[in-house]
Amino acid sequence: MKQLTKLPKNIKEALRYWPETIERIGIREVRKLTGYHDEPLKGYRTGQRSIRLNKAYRVIYIETNESIEITTIEVNKHEY
């Protein structure tokens, strides 16, 4: 993803840490961690989920297959 090169260093680190955590404890347990605020999205993003890397940035992803394959769709600066 071209947009990843423009992210702040701390966001890149958080983005690398998230899948490592999933591999270590599993997606179901990661969803319970309050810091990520993992949630299903609605509207035209139905079927997608998001996590927060910090207050401003979030990752939008989809979960596929029985073996839990995570595909990151985008990382964006979330507007409130």
Secondary structure as UniProt FT lines:
FT   HELIX           2..6
FT   HELIX           9..25
FT   HELIX           27..32
FT   TURN            34..36
FT   STRAND          39..40
FT   HELIX           43..45
FT   TURN            46..47
FT   STRAND          49..52
FT   STRAND          57..64
FT   TURN            65..68
FT   STRAND          69..77
//
